[in-house]
Amino acid sequence: MAKIICKEVKARQGDADVTRIASVYDKIRQPHCNAAAAVSLELGKQYQFNYKGFEEYGDGEDVPSDRVPELAKVMEDGFGWTTSSVMPDVQRALQMLDV
């Protein structure tokens, strides 16, 4: 995303203040990255069955087949953030940079 922002700034203004771009990038992306890290932690717990409602199942324990779809849905939902586009954030960054 930072490369896209820098390219757009250069195309529109001819030069780019990398320090300012980095600051704006950090303000926009850090919350997203923190959320992704938190989701990753939760997904790791789910894969270890260390998740609310599944604590009784551990290594070598079989999860009853009627409970598997429930856990699969929770895990699938956890990957939703991976399909999001950075372009809305790029536009927001360009606005913050007055470009």
Distance bins in CASP14 RR format, pairs under 12 A and 6 or more apart:
PFRMAT RR
TARGET T0000
AUTHOR 0000-0000-0000
RMODE 2
METHOD distances of the structure
MODEL  1
1 7 0 0 0 0 0 1 0 0 0 0 0
1 8 0 0 0 0 0 1 0 0 0 0 0
1 21 0 0 0 0 0 1 0 0 0 0 0
1 22 0 0 0 0 0 1 0 0 0 0 0
1 24 0 0 0 0 0 1 0 0 0 0 0
1 25 1 0 0 1 0 0 0 0 0 0 0
1 26 0 0 0 0 0 1 0 0 0 0 0
1 28 0 0 0 0 1 0 0 0 0 0 0
1 29 1 0 0 1 0 0 0 0 0 0 0
1 30 0 0 0 0 0 1 0 0 0 0 0
1 32 0 0 0 0 1 0 0 0 0 0 0
1 33 0 0 0 0 0 1 0 0 0 0 0
1 84 0 0 0 0 0 1 0 0 0 0 0
1 85 0 0 0 0 0 1 0 0 0 0 0
1 86 1 0 1 0 0 0 0 0 0 0 0
1 87 0 0 0 0 1 0 0 0 0 0 0
1 88 0 0 0 0 0 1 0 0 0 0 0
1 89 1 0 0 1 0 0 0 0 0 0 0
1 90 1 0 0 1 0 0 0 0 0 0 0
1 91 0 0 0 0 0 1 0 0 0 0 0
1 92 0 0 0 0 0 1 0 0 0 0 0
1 93 1 0 0 1 0 0 0 0 0 0 0
1 94 0 0 0 0 0 1 0 0 0 0 0
2 8 0 0 0 0 0 1 0 0 0 0 0
2 9 0 0 0 0 0 1 0 0 0 0 0
2 16 0 0 0 0 0 1 0 0 0 0 0
2 18 0 0 0 0 1 0 0 0 0 0 0
2 19 0 0 0 0 0 1 0 0 0 0 0
2 20 0 0 0 0 0 1 0 0 0 0 0
2 21 1 0 0 1 0 0 0 0 0 0 0
2 22 1 0 0 1 0 0 0 0 0 0 0
2 23 0 0 0 0 0 1 0 0 0 0 0
2 24 0 0 0 0 1 0 0 0 0 0 0
2 25 1 0 1 0 0 0 0 0 0 0 0
2 26 0 0 0 0 1 0 0 0 0 0 0
2 28 0 0 0 0 0 1 0 0 0 0 0
2 29 0 0 0 0 1 0 0 0 0 0 0
2 86 0 0 0 0 1 0 0 0 0 0 0
2 89 0 0 0 0 0 1 0 0 0 0 0
2 90 0 0 0 0 1 0 0 0 0 0 0
2 93 0 0 0 0 1 0 0 0 0 0 0
2 97 0 0 0 0 0 1 0 0 0 0 0
3 9 0 0 0 0 0 1 0 0 0 0 0
3 10 0 0 0 0 0 1 0 0 0 0 0
3 16 0 0 0 0 0 1 0 0 0 0 0
3 18 0 0 0 0 0 1 0 0 0 0 0
3 21 0 0 0 0 1 0 0 0 0 0 0
3 22 0 0 0 0 0 1 0 0 0 0 0
3 25 0 0 0 0 0 1 0 0 0 0 0
3 86 0 0 0 0 0 1 0 0 0 0 0
3 90 0 0 0 0 0 1 0 0 0 0 0
3 93 0 0 0 0 0 1 0 0 0 0 0
4 10 0 0 0 0 0 1 0 0 0 0 0
4 11 0 0 0 0 0 1 0 0 0 0 0
4 16 0 0 0 0 0 1 0 0 0 0 0
4 21 0 0 0 0 0 1 0 0 0 0 0
4 25 0 0 0 0 0 1 0 0 0 0 0
4 29 0 0 0 0 0 1 0 0 0 0 0
4 85 0 0 0 0 0 1 0 0 0 0 0
4 86 1 0 0 1 0 0 0 0 0 0 0
4 87 0 0 0 0 1 0 0 0 0 0 0
4 89 0 0 0 0 1 0 0 0 0 0 0
4 90 1 0 1 0 0 0 0 0 0 0 0
4 91 0 0 0 0 0 1 0 0 0 0 0
4 93 0 0 0 0 1 0 0 0 0 0 0
4 94 0 0 0 0 1 0 0 0 0 0 0
5 11 0 0 0 0 0 1 0 0 0 0 0
5 12 0 0 0 0 0 1 0 0 0 0 0
5 13 0 0 0 0 0 1 0 0 0 0 0
5 16 0 0 0 0 1 0 0 0 0 0 0
5 17 0 0 0 0 0 1 0 0 0 0 0
5 18 0 0 0 0 0 1 0 0 0 0 0
5 20 0 0 0 0 0 1 0 0 0 0 0
5 21 1 0 1 0 0 0 0 0 0 0 0
5 22 0 0 0 0 1 0 0 0 0 0 0
5 23 0 0 0 0 0 1 0 0 0 0 0
5 24 1 0 0 1 0 0 0 0 0 0 0
5 25 1 0 0 1 0 0 0 0 0 0 0
5 26 0 0 0 0 0 1 0 0 0 0 0
5 28 0 0 0 0 1 0 0 0 0 0 0
5 29 0 0 0 0 0 1 0 0 0 0 0
5 86 0 0 0 0 1 0 0 0 0 0 0
5 87 0 0 0 0 0 1 0 0 0 0 0
5 89 0 0 0 0 1 0 0 0 0 0 0
5 90 1 0 1 0 0 0 0 0 0 0 0
5 91 0 0 0 0 1 0 0 0 0 0 0
5 92 0 0 0 0 1 0 0 0 0 0 0
5 93 1 0 1 0 0 0 0 0 0 0 0
5 94 1 0 0 1 0 0 0 0 0 0 0
5 95 0 0 0 0 0 1 0 0 0 0 0
5 96 0 0 0 0 1 0 0 0 0 0 0
5 97 1 0 0 1 0 0 0 0 0 0 0
5 99 0 0 0 0 1 0 0 0 0 0 0
6 12 0 0 0 0 0 1 0 0 0 0 0
6 13 0 0 0 0 0 1 0 0 0 0 0
6 14 0 0 0 0 0 1 0 0 0 0 0
6 15 0 0 0 0 0 1 0 0 0 0 0
6 16 1 0 1 0 0 0 0 0 0 0 0
6 17 0 0 0 0 1 0 0 0 0 0 0
6 18 1 0 0 1 0 0 0 0 0 0 0
6 19 0 0 0 0 0 1 0 0 0 0 0
6 20 0 0 0 0 0 1 0 0 0 0 0
6 21 1 0 1 0 0 0 0 0 0 0 0
6 22 0 0 0 0 1 0 0 0 0 0 0
6 24 0 0 0 0 0 1 0 0 0 0 0
6 25 0 0 0 0 1 0 0 0 0 0 0
6 90 0 0 0 0 0 1 0 0 0 0 0
6 93 0 0 0 0 1 0 0 0 0 0 0
6 94 0 0 0 0 0 1 0 0 0 0 0
6 97 0 0 0 0 0 1 0 0 0 0 0
6 99 0 0 0 0 0 1 0 0 0 0 0
7 13 0 0 0 0 0 1 0 0 0 0 0
7 14 0 0 0 0 0 1 0 0 0 0 0
7 16 0 0 0 0 1 0 0 0 0 0 0
7 21 0 0 0 0 0 1 0 0 0 0 0
7 90 0 0 0 0 1 0 0 0 0 0 0
7 93 0 0 0 0 0 1 0 0 0 0 0
7 94 0 0 0 0 0 1 0 0 0 0 0
7 99 0 0 0 0 0 1 0 0 0 0 0
8 14 0 0 0 0 0 1 0 0 0 0 0
8 16 0 0 0 0 1 0 0 0 0 0 0
8 21 0 0 0 0 1 0 0 0 0 0 0
8 24 0 0 0 0 0 1 0 0 0 0 0
8 87 0 0 0 0 0 1 0 0 0 0 0
8 90 1 0 0 1 0 0 0 0 0 0 0
8 91 0 0 0 0 1 0 0 0 0 0 0
8 93 0 0 0 0 1 0 0 0 0 0 0
8 94 1 0 1 0 0 0 0 0 0 0 0
8 95 0 0 0 0 0 1 0 0 0 0 0
8 97 0 0 0 0 1 0 0 0 0 0 0
8 99 1 0 0 1 0 0 0 0 0 0 0
9 15 1 0 0 1 0 0 0 0 0 0 0
9 16 1 0 1 0 0 0 0 0 0 0 0
9 17 1 0 0 1 0 0 0 0 0 0 0
9 18 0 0 0 0 1 0 0 0 0 0 0
9 20 0 0 0 0 1 0 0 0 0 0 0
9 21 1 0 0 1 0 0 0 0 0 0 0
9 22 0 0 0 0 0 1 0 0 0 0 0
9 24 0 0 0 0 1 0 0 0 0 0 0
9 25 0 0 0 0 0 1 0 0 0 0 0
9 90 0 0 0 0 0 1 0 0 0 0 0
9 93 0 0 0 0 1 0 0 0 0 0 0
9 94 1 0 0 1 0 0 0 0 0 0 0
9 95 0 0 0 0 0 1 0 0 0 0 0
9 96 0 0 0 0 0 1 0 0 0 0 0
9 97 1 0 0 1 0 0 0 0 0 0 0
9 98 0 0 0 0 0 1 0 0 0 0 0
9 99 1 0 1 0 0 0 0 0 0 0 0
10 16 1 0 1 0 0 0 0 0 0 0 0
10 17 0 0 0 0 0 1 0 0 0 0 0
10 18 0 0 0 0 0 1 0 0 0 0 0
10 21 0 0 0 0 0 1 0 0 0 0 0
10 94 0 0 0 0 0 1 0 0 0 0 0
10 97 0 0 0 0 0 1 0 0 0 0 0
10 99 0 0 0 0 1 0 0 0 0 0 0
11 94 0 0 0 0 0 1 0 0 0 0 0
11 99 0 0 0 0 1 0 0 0 0 0 0
12 94 0 0 0 0 1 0 0 0 0 0 0
12 97 0 0 0 0 1 0 0 0 0 0 0
12 98 0 0 0 0 0 1 0 0 0 0 0
12 99 1 0 1 0 0 0 0 0 0 0 0
13 20 0 0 0 0 0 1 0 0 0 0 0
13 21 0 0 0 0 0 1 0 0 0 0 0
13 94 0 0 0 0 0 1 0 0 0 0 0
13 97 0 0 0 0 1 0 0 0 0 0 0
13 98 0 0 0 0 1 0 0 0 0 0 0
13 99 1 0 0 1 0 0 0 0 0 0 0
14 99 0 0 0 0 0 1 0 0 0 0 0
15 21 0 0 0 0 0 1 0 0 0 0 0
15 99 0 0 0 0 0 1 0 0 0 0 0
16 22 0 0 0 0 0 1 0 0 0 0 0
16 24 0 0 0 0 0 1 0 0 0 0 0
16 25 0 0 0 0 0 1 0 0 0 0 0
16 93 0 0 0 0 0 1 0 0 0 0 0
16 94 0 0 0 0 0 1 0 0 0 0 0
16 97 0 0 0 0 1 0 0 0 0 0 0
16 99 0 0 0 0 1 0 0 0 0 0 0
17 23 0 0 0 0 1 0 0 0 0 0 0
17 24 0 0 0 0 1 0 0 0 0 0 0
17 25 0 0 0 0 0 1 0 0 0 0 0
17 97 0 0 0 0 1 0 0 0 0 0 0
17 98 0 0 0 0 0 1 0 0 0 0 0
17 99 0 0 0 0 0 1 0 0 0 0 0
18 24 0 0 0 0 0 1 0 0 0 0 0
18 25 0 0 0 0 1 0 0 0 0 0 0
18 97 0 0 0 0 0 1 0 0 0 0 0
19 25 0 0 0 0 0 1 0 0 0 0 0
19 26 0 0 0 0 0 1 0 0 0 0 0
19 97 0 0 0 0 0 1 0 0 0 0 0
20 26 0 0 0 0 0 1 0 0 0 0 0
20 27 0 0 0 0 0 1 0 0 0 0 0
20 93 0 0 0 0 0 1 0 0 0 0 0
20 94 0 0 0 0 0 1 0 0 0 0 0
20 96 0 0 0 0 1 0 0 0 0 0 0
20 97 1 0 0 1 0 0 0 0 0 0 0
20 98 0 0 0 0 0 1 0 0 0 0 0
20 99 0 0 0 0 0 1 0 0 0 0 0
21 27 0 0 0 0 0 1 0 0 0 0 0
21 28 0 0 0 0 0 1 0 0 0 0 0
21 29 0 0 0 0 0 1 0 0 0 0 0
21 90 0 0 0 0 0 1 0 0 0 0 0
21 93 1 0 0 1 0 0 0 0 0 0 0
21 94 0 0 0 0 0 1 0 0 0 0 0
21 96 0 0 0 0 1 0 0 0 0 0 0
21 97 1 0 0 1 0 0 0 0 0 0 0
21 99 0 0 0 0 1 0 0 0 0 0 0
22 28 0 0 0 0 0 1 0 0 0 0 0
22 29 0 0 0 0 0 1 0 0 0 0 0
22 30 0 0 0 0 0 1 0 0 0 0 0
22 93 0 0 0 0 0 1 0 0 0 0 0
22 97 0 0 0 0 0 1 0 0 0 0 0
23 29 0 0 0 0 0 1 0 0 0 0 0
23 30 0 0 0 0 0 1 0 0 0 0 0
23 93 0 0 0 0 0 1 0 0 0 0 0
23 96 0 0 0 0 1 0 0 0 0 0 0
23 97 0 0 0 0 1 0 0 0 0 0 0
24 30 0 0 0 0 0 1 0 0 0 0 0
24 89 0 0 0 0 1 0 0 0 0 0 0
24 90 0 0 0 0 0 1 0 0 0 0 0
24 91 0 0 0 0 0 1 0 0 0 0 0
24 92 0 0 0 0 1 0 0 0 0 0 0
24 93 1 0 1 0 0 0 0 0 0 0 0
24 94 0 0 0 0 1 0 0 0 0 0 0
24 95 0 0 0 0 1 0 0 0 0 0 0
24 96 1 0 1 0 0 0 0 0 0 0 0
24 97 1 0 1 0 0 0 0 0 0 0 0
24 98 0 0 0 0 0 1 0 0 0 0 0
24 99 0 0 0 0 0 1 0 0 0 0 0
25 31 0 0 0 0 0 1 0 0 0 0 0
25 32 0 0 0 0 0 1 0 0 0 0 0
25 33 0 0 0 0 0 1 0 0 0 0 0
25 86 0 0 0 0 0 1 0 0 0 0 0
25 89 0 0 0 0 1 0 0 0 0 0 0
25 90 0 0 0 0 1 0 0 0 0 0 0
25 92 0 0 0 0 0 1 0 0 0 0 0
25 93 1 0 0 1 0 0 0 0 0 0 0
25 94 0 0 0 0 0 1 0 0 0 0 0
25 96 0 0 0 0 1 0 0 0 0 0 0
25 97 0 0 0 0 1 0 0 0 0 0 0
26 32 0 0 0 0 0 1 0 0 0 0 0
26 33 0 0 0 0 1 0 0 0 0 0 0
26 34 0 0 0 0 0 1 0 0 0 0 0
26 89 0 0 0 0 0 1 0 0 0 0 0
26 93 0 0 0 0 0 1 0 0 0 0 0
26 96 0 0 0 0 0 1 0 0 0 0 0
27 33 0 0 0 0 0 1 0 0 0 0 0
27 89 0 0 0 0 0 1 0 0 0 0 0
27 92 0 0 0 0 1 0 0 0 0 0 0
27 93 0 0 0 0 1 0 0 0 0 0 0
27 96 1 0 0 1 0 0 0 0 0 0 0
27 97 0 0 0 0 0 1 0 0 0 0 0
28 86 0 0 0 0 1 0 0 0 0 0 0
28 88 0 0 0 0 1 0 0 0 0 0 0
28 89 1 0 1 0 0 0 0 0 0 0 0
28 90 0 0 0 0 1 0 0 0 0 0 0
28 91 0 0 0 0 0 1 0 0 0 0 0
28 92 1 0 1 0 0 0 0 0 0 0 0
28 93 1 0 1 0 0 0 0 0 0 0 0
28 94 0 0 0 0 0 1 0 0 0 0 0
28 95 0 0 0 0 0 1 0 0 0 0 0
28 96 1 0 0 1 0 0 0 0 0 0 0
28 97 0 0 0 0 0 1 0 0 0 0 0
29 35 0 0 0 0 0 1 0 0 0 0 0
29 36 0 0 0 0 1 0 0 0 0 0 0
29 84 0 0 0 0 0 1 0 0 0 0 0
29 86 0 0 0 0 1 0 0 0 0 0 0
29 88 0 0 0 0 0 1 0 0 0 0 0
29 89 1 0 0 1 0 0 0 0 0 0 0
29 90 0 0 0 0 0 1 0 0 0 0 0
29 92 0 0 0 0 0 1 0 0 0 0 0
29 93 0 0 0 0 1 0 0 0 0 0 0
30 36 0 0 0 0 0 1 0 0 0 0 0
30 37 0 0 0 0 0 1 0 0 0 0 0
30 89 0 0 0 0 0 1 0 0 0 0 0
31 37 0 0 0 0 0 1 0 0 0 0 0
31 38 0 0 0 0 0 1 0 0 0 0 0
31 81 0 0 0 0 0 1 0 0 0 0 0
31 89 0 0 0 0 0 1 0 0 0 0 0
31 92 0 0 0 0 0 1 0 0 0 0 0
32 38 0 0 0 0 0 1 0 0 0 0 0
32 39 0 0 0 0 0 1 0 0 0 0 0
32 81 1 0 0 1 0 0 0 0 0 0 0
32 82 0 0 0 0 0 1 0 0 0 0 0
32 84 0 0 0 0 1 0 0 0 0 0 0
32 85 0 0 0 0 0 1 0 0 0 0 0
32 86 0 0 0 0 1 0 0 0 0 0 0
32 88 0 0 0 0 0 1 0 0 0 0 0
32 89 1 0 0 1 0 0 0 0 0 0 0
32 92 0 0 0 0 0 1 0 0 0 0 0
33 39 0 0 0 0 0 1 0 0 0 0 0
33 40 0 0 0 0 0 1 0 0 0 0 0
33 81 0 0 0 0 0 1 0 0 0 0 0
33 86 0 0 0 0 0 1 0 0 0 0 0
33 89 0 0 0 0 0 1 0 0 0 0 0
34 40 0 0 0 0 0 1 0 0 0 0 0
34 41 0 0 0 0 0 1 0 0 0 0 0
34 81 0 0 0 0 0 1 0 0 0 0 0
35 41 0 0 0 0 0 1 0 0 0 0 0
35 42 0 0 0 0 0 1 0 0 0 0 0
35 78 0 0 0 0 0 1 0 0 0 0 0
35 80 0 0 0 0 0 1 0 0 0 0 0
35 81 1 0 0 1 0 0 0 0 0 0 0
35 82 0 0 0 0 0 1 0 0 0 0 0
35 84 0 0 0 0 0 1 0 0 0 0 0
36 42 0 0 0 0 0 1 0 0 0 0 0
36 43 0 0 0 0 0 1 0 0 0 0 0
36 78 0 0 0 0 1 0 0 0 0 0 0
36 79 0 0 0 0 0 1 0 0 0 0 0
36 80 0 0 0 0 0 1 0 0 0 0 0
36 81 1 0 1 0 0 0 0 0 0 0 0
36 82 0 0 0 0 1 0 0 0 0 0 0
36 84 0 0 0 0 1 0 0 0 0 0 0
37 43 0 0 0 0 0 1 0 0 0 0 0
37 44 0 0 0 0 0 1 0 0 0 0 0
37 81 0 0 0 0 0 1 0 0 0 0 0
38 44 0 0 0 0 0 1 0 0 0 0 0
38 45 0 0 0 0 0 1 0 0 0 0 0
38 78 0 0 0 0 0 1 0 0 0 0 0
38 81 0 0 0 0 0 1 0 0 0 0 0
39 45 0 0 0 0 0 1 0 0 0 0 0
39 46 0 0 0 0 0 1 0 0 0 0 0
39 74 0 0 0 0 0 1 0 0 0 0 0
39 75 0 0 0 0 0 1 0 0 0 0 0
39 77 0 0 0 0 1 0 0 0 0 0 0
39 78 1 0 1 0 0 0 0 0 0 0 0
39 79 0 0 0 0 1 0 0 0 0 0 0
39 80 0 0 0 0 1 0 0 0 0 0 0
39 81 1 0 0 1 0 0 0 0 0 0 0
39 82 0 0 0 0 1 0 0 0 0 0 0
39 84 0 0 0 0 0 1 0 0 0 0 0
40 46 0 0 0 0 0 1 0 0 0 0 0
40 47 0 0 0 0 0 1 0 0 0 0 0
40 75 0 0 0 0 0 1 0 0 0 0 0
40 78 0 0 0 0 1 0 0 0 0 0 0
40 79 0 0 0 0 1 0 0 0 0 0 0
40 81 0 0 0 0 1 0 0 0 0 0 0
40 82 0 0 0 0 0 1 0 0 0 0 0
41 47 0 0 0 0 0 1 0 0 0 0 0
41 48 0 0 0 0 0 1 0 0 0 0 0
41 50 0 0 0 0 0 1 0 0 0 0 0
41 51 0 0 0 0 0 1 0 0 0 0 0
41 78 0 0 0 0 0 1 0 0 0 0 0
42 48 0 0 0 0 0 1 0 0 0 0 0
42 50 0 0 0 0 1 0 0 0 0 0 0
42 51 1 0 0 1 0 0 0 0 0 0 0
42 52 0 0 0 0 1 0 0 0 0 0 0
42 74 0 0 0 0 1 0 0 0 0 0 0
42 75 0 0 0 0 1 0 0 0 0 0 0
42 77 0 0 0 0 0 1 0 0 0 0 0
42 78 1 0 0 1 0 0 0 0 0 0 0
42 79 0 0 0 0 0 1 0 0 0 0 0
42 81 0 0 0 0 0 1 0 0 0 0 0
43 50 0 0 0 0 0 1 0 0 0 0 0
43 51 0 0 0 0 1 0 0 0 0 0 0
43 71 0 0 0 0 0 1 0 0 0 0 0
43 74 0 0 0 0 1 0 0 0 0 0 0
43 75 1 0 0 1 0 0 0 0 0 0 0
43 76 0 0 0 0 0 1 0 0 0 0 0
43 77 0 0 0 0 1 0 0 0 0 0 0
43 78 1 0 1 0 0 0 0 0 0 0 0
43 79 1 0 0 1 0 0 0 0 0 0 0
43 80 0 0 0 0 0 1 0 0 0 0 0
43 81 0 0 0 0 0 1 0 0 0 0 0
43 82 0 0 0 0 0 1 0 0 0 0 0
44 50 1 0 0 1 0 0 0 0 0 0 0
44 51 0 0 0 0 1 0 0 0 0 0 0
44 74 0 0 0 0 0 1 0 0 0 0 0
44 75 0 0 0 0 1 0 0 0 0 0 0
44 78 0 0 0 0 0 1 0 0 0 0 0
44 79 0 0 0 0 0 1 0 0 0 0 0
45 51 1 0 1 0 0 0 0 0 0 0 0
45 52 0 0 0 0 1 0 0 0 0 0 0
45 53 0 0 0 0 0 1 0 0 0 0 0
45 54 0 0 0 0 1 0 0 0 0 0 0
45 55 0 0 0 0 1 0 0 0 0 0 0
45 58 0 0 0 0 0 1 0 0 0 0 0
45 71 0 0 0 0 0 1 0 0 0 0 0
45 74 0 0 0 0 0 1 0 0 0 0 0
45 75 0 0 0 0 0 1 0 0 0 0 0
45 78 0 0 0 0 0 1 0 0 0 0 0
46 52 0 0 0 0 1 0 0 0 0 0 0
46 53 0 0 0 0 0 1 0 0 0 0 0
46 54 1 0 0 1 0 0 0 0 0 0 0
46 55 0 0 0 0 0 1 0 0 0 0 0
46 57 0 0 0 0 0 1 0 0 0 0 0
46 63 0 0 0 0 0 1 0 0 0 0 0
46 68 0 0 0 0 0 1 0 0 0 0 0
46 70 0 0 0 0 0 1 0 0 0 0 0
46 71 1 0 0 1 0 0 0 0 0 0 0
46 72 0 0 0 0 1 0 0 0 0 0 0
46 73 0 0 0 0 0 1 0 0 0 0 0
46 74 1 0 0 1 0 0 0 0 0 0 0
46 75 1 0 1 0 0 0 0 0 0 0 0
46 76 0 0 0 0 0 1 0 0 0 0 0
46 77 0 0 0 0 0 1 0 0 0 0 0
46 78 0 0 0 0 1 0 0 0 0 0 0
46 79 0 0 0 0 0 1 0 0 0 0 0
47 54 0 0 0 0 0 1 0 0 0 0 0
47 57 0 0 0 0 0 1 0 0 0 0 0
47 58 0 0 0 0 0 1 0 0 0 0 0
47 59 0 0 0 0 0 1 0 0 0 0 0
47 63 0 0 0 0 0 1 0 0 0 0 0
47 71 0 0 0 0 1 0 0 0 0 0 0
47 72 0 0 0 0 0 1 0 0 0 0 0
47 74 0 0 0 0 0 1 0 0 0 0 0
47 75 1 0 0 1 0 0 0 0 0 0 0
47 78 0 0 0 0 0 1 0 0 0 0 0
48 54 0 0 0 0 1 0 0 0 0 0 0
48 55 0 0 0 0 0 1 0 0 0 0 0
48 57 0 0 0 0 1 0 0 0 0 0 0
48 58 1 0 0 1 0 0 0 0 0 0 0
48 59 0 0 0 0 1 0 0 0 0 0 0
48 60 0 0 0 0 0 1 0 0 0 0 0
48 61 0 0 0 0 0 1 0 0 0 0 0
48 63 0 0 0 0 0 1 0 0 0 0 0
48 71 0 0 0 0 0 1 0 0 0 0 0
48 75 0 0 0 0 0 1 0 0 0 0 0
49 55 1 0 0 1 0 0 0 0 0 0 0
49 56 0 0 0 0 1 0 0 0 0 0 0
49 57 1 0 1 0 0 0 0 0 0 0 0
49 58 1 0 1 0 0 0 0 0 0 0 0
49 59 0 0 0 0 1 0 0 0 0 0 0
49 60 0 0 0 0 1 0 0 0 0 0 0
49 61 1 0 0 1 0 0 0 0 0 0 0
49 62 0 0 0 0 0 1 0 0 0 0 0
49 63 1 0 0 1 0 0 0 0 0 0 0
49 64 0 0 0 0 0 1 0 0 0 0 0
49 67 0 0 0 0 0 1 0 0 0 0 0
49 68 0 0 0 0 0 1 0 0 0 0 0
49 71 1 0 0 1 0 0 0 0 0 0 0
49 74 0 0 0 0 0 1 0 0 0 0 0
49 75 0 0 0 0 0 1 0 0 0 0 0
50 56 0 0 0 0 0 1 0 0 0 0 0
50 57 0 0 0 0 1 0 0 0 0 0 0
50 58 1 0 0 1 0 0 0 0 0 0 0
50 59 0 0 0 0 0 1 0 0 0 0 0
50 61 0 0 0 0 0 1 0 0 0 0 0
50 71 0 0 0 0 0 1 0 0 0 0 0
51 57 0 0 0 0 1 0 0 0 0 0 0
51 58 0 0 0 0 0 1 0 0 0 0 0
51 63 0 0 0 0 0 1 0 0 0 0 0
51 67 0 0 0 0 0 1 0 0 0 0 0
51 70 0 0 0 0 0 1 0 0 0 0 0
51 71 1 0 0 1 0 0 0 0 0 0 0
51 72 0 0 0 0 0 1 0 0 0 0 0
51 74 1 0 0 1 0 0 0 0 0 0 0
51 75 0 0 0 0 1 0 0 0 0 0 0
51 78 0 0 0 0 0 1 0 0 0 0 0
52 70 0 0 0 0 0 1 0 0 0 0 0
52 71 0 0 0 0 0 1 0 0 0 0 0
52 74 0 0 0 0 1 0 0 0 0 0 0
53 63 0 0 0 0 0 1 0 0 0 0 0
53 67 0 0 0 0 1 0 0 0 0 0 0
53 70 0 0 0 0 1 0 0 0 0 0 0
53 71 0 0 0 0 1 0 0 0 0 0 0
53 74 0 0 0 0 0 1 0 0 0 0 0
54 61 0 0 0 0 1 0 0 0 0 0 0
54 62 0 0 0 0 0 1 0 0 0 0 0
54 63 1 0 0 1 0 0 0 0 0 0 0
54 64 0 0 0 0 0 1 0 0 0 0 0
54 67 1 0 0 1 0 0 0 0 0 0 0
54 68 0 0 0 0 0 1 0 0 0 0 0
54 70 0 0 0 0 1 0 0 0 0 0 0
54 71 1 0 0 1 0 0 0 0 0 0 0
54 72 0 0 0 0 0 1 0 0 0 0 0
54 74 0 0 0 0 1 0 0 0 0 0 0
54 75 0 0 0 0 0 1 0 0 0 0 0
55 61 0 0 0 0 0 1 0 0 0 0 0
55 63 0 0 0 0 0 1 0 0 0 0 0
56 62 0 0 0 0 0 1 0 0 0 0 0
56 63 0 0 0 0 1 0 0 0 0 0 0
56 64 0 0 0 0 0 1 0 0 0 0 0
56 67 0 0 0 0 0 1 0 0 0 0 0
57 63 1 0 1 0 0 0 0 0 0 0 0
57 64 0 0 0 0 1 0 0 0 0 0 0
57 67 0 0 0 0 1 0 0 0 0 0 0
57 68 0 0 0 0 0 1 0 0 0 0 0
57 71 0 0 0 0 1 0 0 0 0 0 0
61 67 0 0 0 0 0 1 0 0 0 0 0
62 68 0 0 0 0 1 0 0 0 0 0 0
63 69 0 0 0 0 0 1 0 0 0 0 0
63 70 0 0 0 0 1 0 0 0 0 0 0
63 71 1 0 0 1 0 0 0 0 0 0 0
63 72 0 0 0 0 0 1 0 0 0 0 0
64 70 0 0 0 0 0 1 0 0 0 0 0
64 71 0 0 0 0 0 1 0 0 0 0 0
65 71 0 0 0 0 0 1 0 0 0 0 0
65 72 0 0 0 0 0 1 0 0 0 0 0
66 72 0 0 0 0 0 1 0 0 0 0 0
67 73 0 0 0 0 0 1 0 0 0 0 0
67 74 0 0 0 0 0 1 0 0 0 0 0
68 74 0 0 0 0 0 1 0 0 0 0 0
68 75 0 0 0 0 0 1 0 0 0 0 0
69 75 0 0 0 0 0 1 0 0 0 0 0
69 76 0 0 0 0 0 1 0 0 0 0 0
70 76 0 0 0 0 0 1 0 0 0 0 0
70 77 0 0 0 0 0 1 0 0 0 0 0
71 77 0 0 0 0 0 1 0 0 0 0 0
71 78 0 0 0 0 0 1 0 0 0 0 0
72 78 0 0 0 0 0 1 0 0 0 0 0
72 79 0 0 0 0 0 1 0 0 0 0 0
73 79 0 0 0 0 0 1 0 0 0 0 0
73 80 0 0 0 0 0 1 0 0 0 0 0
74 80 0 0 0 0 0 1 0 0 0 0 0
76 82 0 0 0 0 0 1 0 0 0 0 0
76 83 0 0 0 0 0 1 0 0 0 0 0
77 83 0 0 0 0 0 1 0 0 0 0 0
85 91 0 0 0 0 0 1 0 0 0 0 0
86 92 0 0 0 0 0 1 0 0 0 0 0
86 93 0 0 0 0 1 0 0 0 0 0 0
87 93 0 0 0 0 0 1 0 0 0 0 0
87 94 0 0 0 0 0 1 0 0 0 0 0
88 94 0 0 0 0 0 1 0 0 0 0 0
88 95 0 0 0 0 0 1 0 0 0 0 0
89 95 0 0 0 0 0 1 0 0 0 0 0
89 96 0 0 0 0 0 1 0 0 0 0 0
90 96 0 0 0 0 0 1 0 0 0 0 0
90 97 0 0 0 0 0 1 0 0 0 0 0
90 99 0 0 0 0 0 1 0 0 0 0 0
91 97 0 0 0 0 0 1 0 0 0 0 0
91 99 0 0 0 0 1 0 0 0 0 0 0
92 99 0 0 0 0 0 1 0 0 0 0 0
93 99 0 0 0 0 1 0 0 0 0 0 0
END
